[in-house]
Amino acid sequence: MLRLSKKVEYGLIALRHIAICTNGHIVTAKEISEIYHIPYGLLAKVLQKLAKAGLIFSHQGVHGGYKLAGNPSQVVVSRIISTIEGTTPMIAQCMADGPESCGVFDTCTIKSPLQKVQANIEQVFDTMTLAEIV
């Protein structure tokens, strides 16, 4: 079954938290880590990736932290996932690793229906925005 990685889950949780903190409030990784019981080191790496991709602003210093770089309704979930993971999650091994990874690829009777399911999943990720998570 399709599963989002913990990194993606933590990234979505963090982005949601940052998005609900309005009025330009800067949120720290430590704050998010403590509220949601997320390992700080992993969260910090995820937030760095999101900042490098321009999804959030990183403010350095004593009063540093993170805030959204744009409107949550303009940020699609697929961009968040690909920023963190580098790719979209796949539901079948042959889709993720290529036909050579599957011993029954040539005779497989379910790859076509699974490709349709994969396309639907990608369509949802491409149209769902951060605003819908908030």
C-alpha positions in Angstrom: 0.0 0.0 0.0 1.1 3.5 -0.7 2.7 5.1 2.3 4.1 8.6 2.7 7.5 8.6 4.4 7.9 10.0 7.9 9.9 12.8 6.4 6.9 13.8 4.3 4.5 13.4 7.2 6.7 15.6 9.4 7.1 18.2 6.6 3.3 18.4 6.1 2.8 18.7 9.9 5.4 21.4 10.1 4.0 23.3 7.1 0.5 23.1 8.5 1.7 24.5 11.8 3.6 27.3 10.1 0.6 28.1 8.0 -1.8 28.4 11.0 0.6 30.7 12.8 -0.5 34.0 11.2 0.5 37.6 11.5 4.1 36.9 10.4 4.8 34.8 13.5 8.1 33.0 13.1 8.0 29.4 14.2 11.1 27.5 15.3 11.9 23.9 14.6 12.2 23.3 18.3 8.7 24.5 18.8 7.3 22.2 16.1 9.4 19.3 17.4 8.1 19.7 20.9 4.4 20.3 20.1 4.1 17.3 17.7 6.8 15.0 19.3 8.9 14.9 16.1 12.6 14.1 16.2 14.3 17.5 16.1 17.2 16.5 13.9 15.0 15.0 11.2 12.6 17.9 11.3 15.5 20.4 10.9 16.7 18.6 7.8 13.2 18.6 6.3 12.7 22.3 7.1 16.1 23.0 5.4 14.9 21.3 2.2 11.7 23.2 2.3 13.5 26.5 2.8 16.0 25.7 0.0 13.1 25.0 -2.4 11.5 28.4 -1.5 8.4 27.0 0.2 9.3 28.6 3.6 11.6 31.5 4.6 14.4 30.7 7.1 15.3 33.4 9.5 18.6 33.0 11.3 19.7 34.3 14.7 18.3 34.5 18.2 14.8 35.2 17.1 15.1 33.0 14.0 12.8 30.4 12.7 10.5 29.7 9.7 7.5 31.3 8.0 5.6 30.5 4.8 7.1 32.0 1.7 3.7 32.3 0.0 0.0 31.7 0.0 -1.0 28.2 1.2 -3.5 27.9 -1.6 -0.6 28.2 -4.1 1.4 25.4 -2.7 0.5 21.9 -4.1 1.1 18.8 -2.0 3.0 17.2 -4.9 5.6 19.9 -4.7 6.0 19.4 -1.0 6.5 15.7 -1.5 8.9 16.0 -4.3 10.9 18.6 -2.4 11.3 16.3 0.5 11.6 12.9 -1.2 12.8 13.9 -4.7 10.0 11.9 -6.3 6.3 11.0 -6.1 5.5 7.8 -4.1 4.7 4.8 -6.3 2.2 2.1 -5.5 4.0 -0.7 -7.3 7.7 -1.8 -7.3 7.9 -1.8 -11.1 6.8 1.8 -11.2 9.3 2.9 -8.6 12.3 0.7 -9.6 11.6 -0.1 -13.3 10.3 -3.2 -15.1 13.6 -5.0 -14.5 12.8 -5.0 -10.7 9.7 -7.2 -11.3 10.0 -10.9 -12.1 6.5 -11.0 -13.6 6.4 -7.7 -15.5 6.0 -9.2 -18.9 3.0 -11.3 -17.8 1.6 -9.0 -15.2 -2.2 -8.5 -15.5 -2.5 -5.7 -13.0 0.1 -3.2 -14.1 -2.3 -1.3 -16.3 -5.0 -0.9 -13.6 -2.3 0.1 -11.1 -1.0 2.7 -13.5 -4.5 4.2 -13.5 -4.5 4.2 -9.7 -1.1 5.8 -9.7 -2.2 8.5 -12.1 -5.2 9.3 -9.9 -3.0 9.5 -6.8 -0.7 11.9 -8.6 -3.6 13.9 -9.8 -4.8 14.3 -6.2 -1.3 15.4 -5.0 -1.1 17.8 -8.0 -4.4 19.5 -7.2 -4.5 19.4 -3.3 -3.0 22.5 -1.8 -1.5 23.3 1.6 -4.6 25.4 2.3 -6.7 22.2 2.2 -4.6 20.7 4.9 -4.8 23.8 7.1 
